Amino acid sequence: MSSPKNHIQAAYWIRPGQCCVLLARNWKKNDTPPIQLNAKNLRMKNLRHMEAEEIGRFTGYYEDGDHIIFCLNPLRYPHVDFDHDPVRAAGPFNDWGRSEDAAGFNLSRAETQSGKPLYKVAIPRERVVSAGKQMTFKFVTQSWHWLTPLRCAANLVEDKAGNLNYGLNVSRSGKHAFIFEVDGGRGMEQVAEVSWKNESPKTIVPGLFFYDLTSDKPCGPSITGGDTVLRLFAPRATRVSVEVADNVTFKNLQRHDLELTDDQVTWEVRLNGNFHGWYYRLFVDGPDDGRTTHFDYGKALLDPWARATTGPEGPGIILDPARENAIRKLHQSPDWQELSILECHVRDLVHHAPIKLSEKERLGFAGVTKLVRQKDSYLHTLGVNALEFQPIQQFDSTTQEEYHWGYMTNNFFAPCAWYGTDPERGTQNTEFREMVAACHQEKFSVIIDVVYNHLGEPPNLLFIDKAYYFHLNAEGHLMNWSGCGNVLRAESAMSLRLIIESLTHLVRAYDVDGFRFDLAELISIEVLKQIGDALRKVKPSVVLIAEPWSFRGSIQWDTRMAGFAFWNDGFREFTREFVKGHSNHNALTYYVKGCIDQMAAWPAQSINYVESHDDRTWIDDITENENFNGEQPTHNDILRSHMMAALLYTSVGVPMLSCGQDFMRSKGGIHNTYQMGEVNALNYLHIGNFKETHNYFKSWIAFRKSKWGKILRLEKNPGDGYLRVFRCDHGERSCTALLFNADRALGPKQILLALNPHFEDHKIHLYDVDGSDWSPIADIWNFDMKGIEDTRLNESERNIYLGHMTLGLWVRE
């Protein structure tokens, strides 16, 4: 029966020379549908049904006789243990996986005709479609992790909350998919359409298997047999060329055309001789379909695989690995639970650093190296052992003098040219390597903030293949879940390879110890898992941290499945409320235990922080002053900051401090300072102005690193008796005492911390806990491991008497 609507739902290039056409409904006739190909010099051949199982790998289901087959390719979900954490189909047909018979929808490994791995389950048709012909469904593990639908699926449905599900329509259940080959070329290199009789034609666009296109050939420049080889993955390009010159002005340049290789997606040229130190730029041309491409042959492009660059738009610098200083023995970072992190920015550290530096050195890596080697510098005296730098990969500020946080990355391999003393000579590469080496020599691990969710301006990958590298809406516009204008399609095979190879390059070439992934929800938990697996093979101790949210959603719960730690924004919000007396005992217990009762799978998974580069500083946010201006903090502001330090460094997890937080760093209440270098630069004179607070933080950091802190630096989840909580005499108040290692399962040492964030005095009774042998070492102002004067803990009564806005810390063997 003929449908009044267009019989062609969509048409996709799935690989060079092959196209997939999806009809609006199943085709049940014996002959093939009257599909026509409209393209110059291309001819259709071998039109046939696509195997239902193959289309099902993307749509999540297909029909086989009287059964609906739900199916998943396990290779796309490397973080899921399908055998030990079974996956089931979930939808209205089984109360979204919660019905009594929901286990009957569990998928199991199946033999397939193609030999490719597949998990599936066959459900009688009437059990699925009795409620109607169209519905949505998803897949969920037994431990209730919802699996992300494939974003290249043709049957995605977005609900009112913005969540993606698969659509199930029994009139499009596998027999609506056809494939054919083309004669006359790859097909993808030109604009082509398919049509059905007199209906409007459909443009063939990338889809389904297209995003699996990849190459195993080395990309970027390499030196082979004394010659220089340049390669670029550009699956739909019609021509690619390169200009090389021995000078940055490109006088007397050489221009060469790259040839398409045998894999039909990679372009290559071999230049006679070793071009180490030469400059190069790429030019790429291709079809303009008005939606999925953005080719501009007149635009010079920075190679995404360039190991060095002179700036955000290039040119790139060809480097011979044989002339680079390879790292012979990689530094091994301490176990995650042993870390005490300081988040910092290259220029913030050195702009006002009280050491002798040249003007160029105060712009970048060379200045940080000298600061790190200064034994009495802020970095040393503070006591942290890990530095987390805001992005150092090449970002898109247009001049070396312009200040930038770095979250608009243009190249993933190259250290930022603007942080080098001589960018045109590529000194930034050597200087970054020297900076990391200096950090290691001074016992600091180096963690780098990396941005793989979007690209800076210009996003060079846009001009190489728009649809392959970026998420687009139906009209072909760039999606903006990042808030920065575009979102990288990280799950595309070569996107994933680009990410992994750039990260492993930062480890192998510069000995970076770890990475914090910006807006990691956009990267996806599936990609994060593959990144983590690859990096651990290079450096088993690698530190992996996710900022687990974006403007689209959060993967905080799922980071455990990829083996990543996560920035704990809940800890940040809780602490700000607690020190103001607005929280409760339950929240305190949950966050002090590192969220291991729910969110965190192991103690060091929670990165505890209360301030980062984003938003207002801690003191500006909690100050009693007007307009969030903490430049002159009040007495209560300082008390609350000291109480925050106690919470941060006694909580299970990994503590992270923001630079200057220990000496009341304020930005005058400004909410977003990402381009305000003078505001962000550390004013080291404030250490003297707030020396008491600075020293107080130093003492807590030292306590965390001490033998006593071992009780807090947990490798494994403790038993139920690890922490005892004692409430104050007014149960509705959050005044609390916390006894760490209460069951002594971790040895004889114990820590007792009591906190009163209120303006009233309170008493806390310790009940059956022996009140003897406690050594007081800290209150709200003082910290001394040798002991302080204290009358608050009455040993015979087993009571703690806490005055208003104060705390106490005791230890005992």
N, C-alpha and C positions, 0 to 999 in steps of 0.2 A: 504494500500500500504506500502510496506517495505521501510525503509529509509536506505541509504548506511551507515549512521553514527550509532554509538552506541545508542540503544533505551533507555538506562538508562542515564539520564542526571546527576543525583546525588541521593544519598541515605543518610538519616539522622536518627539518634536516636532522638526521640522527647520526650520520657519519658521512665522510666524503663519498659522493656518488649514490647515496641512498636516502629515501624520503619515506616518512610515515604519514598517512592520512587517517584522521579519525572522523567517522561519519556521525551524524546526529542520532542514529539508531543502529541496532544490529542489522547486518545484511544477511538475510536467510536464503537468498536465491543461490542457485548452483553456479551461475555465471558471475563475472566480476562487475562491479558498478561502473557506470560510464564516466570515469574520472579522466580529465584531460590535463596535460601539462602544457603550460604556456611559458615558454622561455626560448630565447635565441640560442640556436645551435645545440639544444638539448632535446633528447628523445626519451620517452618513457619506455621501459621494458620490464617484463616479468612482474606485472601487478598481481599481488596475491594476498591472502589473509595473513596477517601477522599472527604468530602463535599466541593464543590467549594467555598462556603462562608468561610470555615476555611482556605483554602490555600490563599484565597483572603485577609485575614487579614494580611498576610505577604507580598504578592506580590503587594497589592494595587488595584487589579482588578480581575475580573473573568467574564466569559461569561454566559449569561442566555438567551437562545433563540436567538433572533435577537438583543440583547442589550449587551453592555459592561457595567458591573457594577463596578464603581470606589468605593472603600470602605476604611474606616479607623476605627481603634479601638480607641475611645477617651481616654481610660485609659492609652494609651501609650503617650499621649500628654496632661499631666495635666495642662500645662501652657496655653492651648488654651481654650477660651470660645467659644465653637462651636455654641452656640445659638446666641450670640451677636456679634461675629466676625466670620461670616461664612467661611467655608473652601471650596475651589473648586479644582477640578482636573485641571491641567494646562499642556499643551504640544503644539506641533505644530498644533494640531487639533483646538485650540482656541487662537492661537497667544500667547501661554504661559499665558493664563488667562486675556488677554487684549482685546480680540475681543468684538464686540458689544453684542454678545449673550453669553458671558462668564459666566454671572450669571446663565445660564441654567445648568452649570456644578457644581453648589453649592451642597454640600452634606447635607443631613438632617437625623435626627434620624430615624431609621427603626426598625421594629419588626423583630426579628430573631428567627429561629427555636430553637437555642441553648439557647435563653434567654440572651445571652451576649450582651452588648451594641455595637452598630455599627452605623456609619454614612455612607451613601452611596447615589449614584445617578445612575440612569439607562440612558444610552445614546445610541440611535440607532447606530447599528454597523457601518453603512455606514458613519456616521458623524465622526467617530474616525479613521477608517482604510482606508479611500478613498485614502490617500496619499501613502499607502504601508502597508505591513504586519507587519513591525517592526518599532518601534519608542520608544522614551523615554518620560516620564512624571514625574510630581511631584505634590505635594499638597501645596497650598498657602492660607493664610487667606486673608480676605477682606482688612485688614490693611497691607498687603504685608509682612507677615512673612512667609518665606519658611520653611516648616516642614522637619526635618531630616528624610530621609528614614531609615527604620529598617535595621540595619547592618547585621542582620541574614537572610535577604531576599535573595532568590535564584536568583532573577532577577535584581540585582544591576548593573548599568552601570556607568562607570566613564568617564566624558567628558575630553576634552583636558586640561581644567583648573583644573582638579582634583575634580570637583563637582560630587556628587553622585546623580543619578536619578534612577527611576524604568524603567525597560525595558518592553515594551508591545509587545507581540508576539501572534497573534491570533491563531497560531498553538499550543500554550501552554497557554490556558486560563481557566484552572481549571480541565478539564477532563484528564489532564496528571498526576494527583497526585493520588497515591495509598498508603494505609496504611495496615499494618498487625501486628499481635502480634507474640511473640515467646514463645515456650514452652522450659523449661529447664534452665531458669535463667532470670536475668534482661536484658541480651543481651549486655548492655553497658559495662559489666565488661570483655569482651573479644573482640578480633579483629574478625570482621565478614565482609563478602562481599555478595553482590547480583550480579547475572549475568543474562544475556539474551542470551539464546542459546549459540552460539559460540563466542559472543563478549567478550572483556576483562572485567573482573569483576570490580565492583566499591566497594571500602571500605565504610562501613557505618560510617559516621562521625557525630559529634554533629551538630544540627541545628534546626531551627524553634522553636518549643516549648521547646527544650532542655534548652535554656537560661532562661526560666521561672521556671525551677525546683528550688524549695526552701524548706525550713523547718521552722516550727514555734517553734522548740525545742530550748531551751537555748543552745548557743554554748560556747566553752571554758570550763574552770573549774568553778564549782559551789559547794556550800556546802548545801546539802539537807538532813534533818533528821539526822544530825550528820555524814553523809557519804560524801565523795567527788566524784562528778560525772564529767566526762570529755566527751565532745562531739565534733565531727568534721563533717562538711558537706564535703563529698567527693563522688560525685555521681557515679564515674566510678572506684573507688578503689576496689581491690579484698581482701585487708587486711590492717588493720590499727592497730598499737600498740603504746604503750606509755611506756617510762621509767621514773620512779620517784625516787628521792633520797633526803635525808635530808641534803645533802652537795653538793656544786657546782662541786666537782670533780667526783661525781657519784660513789663513793665507796659504796659497799653494796646496789646497786640499785635494784629496783623491776621493772620487765617488765610484762606488762599486754596487752592482746589483747582486742581491742574494737570489739563489735558485731554490725552488721548492724541492724538498728531499723526497725520498721514497715513501715516507709515512704520510705524505700529502697534507701535513699540517705544520711542518717546521721548515723554515727558510735558512739557507746557509751560504756563506762565502768563505773561501780560503785565500788569505793574503800572504804573498811570498815575503817571509822575513818575520822577525820578532818586533812587534810594535809596542813593546812595553813602554808606558809613559805617554803614549800618543792619546789624542782626544778623539772621541767619536760620537756621532749622533745618527739616529735612525729616521727613516721615512717610510710610512706604510700607507698603501692605497687598497681600496676594496669597494664592494657594491654599496649603494645607498638605497636601503629599502624604506627609509623614512621613519623607522621605528626601532630596529635592533642594532643598527650600525652607526658609527660616527667617524668614518674615515676622513682624513685630511692630509693628502700627500704633500702639501706645502708646509706642513708643520714638522719641525724638528723635534724628535722625541728622545727622552732619556730612557736608555735601555733598562727595563725592570730588573735585569740581572747584572747591572753594572756594579762592580765592587767598590768603585770610587767615583765621585762626581764633584764638579766645581760649583754646584748649586742645584736648586730644585728642578730646573729645566735642563740641566746638563750644561755642557756636554759631559759624557762619562769619560773616565780615564781607564785605559787598558792596563791591566796589571798582570805581570808574569808571576804566577805563584812561586816559581823557583827563586825569585828575587825578594819575595816577601819573607819576613821573619816568622816562621811557623812556631806555634806553641808546642814544645816537645812533651811536656808533662802538664796535664791540666790540673788546675787547683781544685781541690775537693772542699766544698762548702760544709760547714757543720750540719748536723741533723736539724731538721726544720724547727724542732722544739727548743733548740739551743739559740735560735736567732733572736736578736734584738735589733729591729729595723729602724733606720732613719730615712724618711722620704726627703729627697733634696733635688735641686735643680742646678745644673752646671754653673750658670751665671749668678744665681742667687748666692752660691757659696763663695765665689771669688770676687764679686764686684767690689765689696768693701773689706775684703779679707785683710787683716792687719799684718801682712807680710809683703816683702818687696816683689812686685810683679810688673812686667811691662804692660802697656795698654793692650797689646794683642793677647797676652797671657790671661788677662782679666776677662777675655771673651770666651774662654773655652777650656779644653781638656788640659792643656799645659799648665794652666793656673791651678786646676784641681790637683794635678800631680804634685806640685810644690806644696800646696796646702796639706795634702795627705802626708807628705814626708816631714812636715813640721810637727815635732813630737808634742809640743804644748798647744797645738791648734784645737779649736773647738771640737773637731771630729774625734780627736783622741781623748780629750778630757771628759767628754760627755759619757763615753763608755759603751756606746753601741758597737755591734760587730758586723752589721750589714748595712750597706748604703743602697737605697733604691732610687735610681736616677730617673727623673722624668725623661721623655723620649730623646734619644740621641741619634736615631736614624734620620737621614736627610728629610727635613720638613720644608714647608712652602713659604717661609718668610723670604722676601725678595732681595734683602741686602744683609750683609754680615752684621751691621750695627743694629738691625731691628731685633727687639726682644720678642721671644715667642716661647710658649710652653712646649711646643713640639708635637701637638696631637693632630697634626695634618701632614702625614707622612707621604713623601713622594717616591722614595726608594727604600726598600727593605734591607738591602745589603750594606749600603754605604753609610759610614759615620758622617754626621752632619758637617758639611764643608764650613759652615759658619762658626764651628767650634775649633777650627784649625788656625794656626798662626799664618799659614800661607795656603789658602784653599786651592789656588790654581795649580799648585805643585802637589796637592793631595797630602799635605802634612797631617791632616786630621786623622788619617788612618793610623799612621805611626804614633801620633800623640794619644789617640784613644787607647791603643794597645799599651802604651807606657803608663797611662792613667790606671788601667785595670791592674797591670803588674804592680804598680806602687800600692794600690789598695790591698792586694794580696800580701805583699811584703809587710804591710802594717796591720795585718790580721783582719782586714775588712772583706767580707764577701760583696760581690757586685751584682745587683739585680737591676734589670733595665725594664722600664715601662715601654711596652710595644703596642702599636696600634694597627691591627689587622682587620678592623671592621669597616674602615672607609679609607679613602685616599685624599690627600691634599690637592690643592689647585696648582697646576692642571693635573687632573688624574690621568696619567699617561696611558694606563691600561684601557681607558675609554676609547682611545684612537687606535688600539690594536684589535680589540673585539668587545664592543659595548655589552652585548647580551651575555657573552661567555663570562665576563668578569664582574658584572654588576647586576643587582636585582632591579627589575623594571616592572612598572605596572602595565596594564593592558594596552595603554596608549604608547608605551615605550619610554615613559619618563622615568628618571632615576628615583628609586625609593629613598626615603630620608629617615629611616628609623634611627640613624645615628645622630641626627640633629646637625649634621655637617654637610649635607647635600647629596650624599650617595652612600650606598652600602655594598661592600665587596661581597661577591658570591664566593664565599670561602670554600664551599663544598665542591666547586668545579675542580676537576682533577688537577689541572695545571695551577690553579689558585692554591690548592693545598700543597702542591710541590713547591711553588714559589715561597710559601710561608715556611714550610719545613726546612728547605734548603737555606733560606736566609737566616733562620734561627740557628741551625747547626753551624752555619758559617760564623755567626757571632760567637759561638762557643769555641769552635776549632781555631779560628784566626785571632780571636781577642781574649778567649778564656773567660767569657761572661759566665756567671754562676747561676743566674736565674732570670725569670721574666714575669712581669705582671701584665696581664692582657686586658687592655682597655675595652670596655663595653663588650665583654666576652659573650654575652647572650647572642649577639649578632654573628659571632663566629660559629656557634652551635656546639653542643656538648659532644657530638659525633666527631667534629673536626678537632676539638681540644684533646680528645682521647688519642687520636692518631698523632697529634703534635707531641703529646707527652711521651708516648711510646717511642717515638723517633729520638727525642732528646735524651731520654734515659739511656739509650744505647750508646750515646756519645759521652755523656757525663751522668753517671748514676745518681749523683748527689744534687742534680739540678733542682732549683727551687721554682715551683710553678704556682702562680697566683692568678686568680680570675677576679676581675670586677664583674660580678655575675649578673648585671642587669643592663638594660638599654631602654630606649623610649618605647620598645615593643613588649618587653616582658622581663622575666628573671629566670635564671637557671641555678639559683643558689643551692637548692636542694639536690640538684643533679651533679654538681661539681664533684661529689664523692665518687661518682661512677667513672670520671676521667682521671681521678687521682690528683686533683687540683685543690689547693687551699683557696679560700675566698675572702675578699674584703667584707668584714662584718659591719654593715651599716646599722644593724640592729643594736650592736654594742655601742656605737656612737650615739644613737638617739637615746638609748637607755641611760648612758652615763650623764648626758646633759640634763636629763630629767632627774636622775637620782641626786646629784649634788645640790639641786634646788629643793630637795625634799618632796618631789612629786611622784616618786616611784614606789615600789613595794618590795617585800621580802622575796616573793616568788620570782620576780624579774631579776633581782640581785643574784639569787641562787643560780638561775639559768645561765646568766651571762658570765658570772665568775667561774662556772664550770666549763666555760668555753663552748656552750651550746651543744654539748655532747649528749644531752638528754633528748635532742630532737634533730637539730640542723646539721651538726658536725658529726662525721663518722669516726674521726680520731681527734685527739686533743689539738694537734698543731694545724688542723684544717682551718681554724678560725683565726683570721688576721684581725686582731683587736686594735681599733684606732678611734680617735675622737676628732681628729683634724687631718685633712689632706690638702693638696693644692686647690681642690675645688671648693667653692662656696666661701663663707666667712671663716676666719680663723677661730680657734676655740675661744680665745678670750673675747673676741668681738661678739661671738654668738651668745655667751653666757653673762656678759657684763651687765651690771646694774645701770650703767650710763645710758644716755639717750642715743638713738640712731646707731646702735650696735658699735659704738666707738670705744674700744678697750685700750686706747693709747695710755690712759691714766687709770688703771684698774683700781677698783675699790678694795677695801679690806676684805669684804665678803667674796669678791671675785678671786682674790688670791687664795683664800681658804678653800674655795671650791676647786681651784686648780690643783692645789695640793692633795685634796681628796681624790680628784681624778687620777693623779699620778699613782696613788695607792691602789686604786681599782685597776688601772691599766697594767701595773707590774705585778699584781698578785693573781690576776685572772688567768685561768688555763687558756692556752692558745699561744699565738705569737704576737708580742706587742710591737706596734709601729708608732713612732713619733714623727711629727712633721717638723722640719727644720725651724728652729727658733721658738718652738712651742714651750720649751723649758725656760725661756726668758721672756715670756709674755709677748710673743710676736703679735703685733696688731697690724691690720691693713686699714685702720681708720673706719671700719664698718663697711668697706667696699665689698660687694658680694662676689664679683667676678673680676679678677685682676690678670687675666691670661696674657695680656699684652702690655702690662705695666711694670717694666723692669725695676724702676726706682722704688716702687711700692713693695715689690716682692724681694728685693735684695736684702740679705741679712744685715742688720745693723748690730755689729758685734759690741758696740758701746752699751747696748741694753743689757748685756750680761752683767756689767757692773751695776746698772740701775736696779736689776732684779737678781742680785747675786744670791740672796737667800733662797729664792725659788729655784734658780739654776742649780745650786748645790743640792737642794732637796731632791730634784729629779735625778741628779747624778747618783745620789745615795740609793734611790729606789732601783735604778738600773744596775748598780753594783750588787744590791741585795738579790736581784733576779738572777744574776750570774753566779752568786755565791753557793756554798754548800747547802744553805737553807733553801735557795731558789730551786734546787733539784726537785723539791716536793711539788713545785709548780710547773716545772719544765717536763711535762709528762709525755712519754713516747706512746704509751698505750692507754686506753680508757681505764680509769680506776674502778674499784668496786663501789658498791652502794654506800659503804661506810667511809668513803674518802673525805667527804665534806659534811660537817654538822653545822646547822644554822640555829642560832639562838636569838629569839626576838626580844625586844625591849618590853618594858612594863606597860606600854601602850601599844597593843598589838596592831593597831591600824597605822602606826608610824613605821617608817622604813629603817629606823635605827636598829642595827643588827651586828651580831658578832659571828664570825666565821672561823671554824676550827678546821684547818687543813691537815690531811693525813690523820683524821680522827681515829681510824681503826689501826693505825700504825702498820698498815700493809706495806708501806714504802720504807720502813725502818723506824728508828726511834724518834727522829726529829719531828716536831710539830710547829705549826705557825698559827697564831691566834690574831685575827684582825677584827677590830671593832670600829664601826663607822656611825656617826650621828650627823646627818645633814640638816637637822632641824634647829630652830632657834630656842628650843627648850632642852633642859637637861633630862637625861634618861638613865635608867638602870637596866642592866641586862643580867639575868641569872643564868649561870652555866650548868645548873642542875647537877648531874652525876659526874661531871668532869672534875678531876682532881685540880684544885686551884693552886698547887704548890709548884715551885721550881721554874716559874716563868721569868724570863729576863725581858724587861721592857726596853725596846730599842728605837721606837719612833712614836711621835705624836704629830699633830697637825703642822708644827713648825720645825721640829727637830728630828734628826736621824743620826744615830751613832751605834754602830755594831758593838761597841764596848759597853753600851748601856746608857740609859738616861734616867733622871729622877722621875719617879712615877708613884702616885698614890691612888690610881684609879682602879686597879685590880685588887680586890680584897680576897686574899687566898682562903681565909677561914670561912667567909660567907659565900665564897664562890660567886661573887658579884662583880660586875664591871660598872663603874660610875662614870658616865660620859657627860661632860659639859656640852653646851650647845656648839654646833658647827666644829666638831673636832673628831679625832680618830686616835686609835692606839694600836700598836703592833708589838706583840710579844713572841718570843721563841723559847723552845726548851727541847732538851734531849729526852 
